[in-house]
Amino acid sequence: MKFGEKLSIEDFKTMHNGTSLKVVRNPKSDKLFMSINGKVVGAVSKNYDKDNPEKEIVELILEDTGESIWCLHNSNNDNVEETL
């Protein structure tokens, strides 16, 4: 898997012509997913913390098929060595 484009929440909602993005729990699997206008638009990282204000959506691309999925996660700057 490789990383593709990164989008802010606002840019992602605009891309899907939505005014709100919902994080929904699947009651059967207990996994989270993203929904806009009643349509599933991506996954949510298993390490996602709703209380962490650092949030972004990243495109994950499967290298063997080229298929992609969008994933909501918390951006992490803990391992940044230098900012120029």
Secondary structure, 3 states (H helix, E strand, C coil): CEEEEEECHHHHHHHCCCCCCEEEECCCCCCEEEEECCEEEEEECCCCCCCCCCEEEEEEECCCCCCEEEEEEECCCCCCCCCC
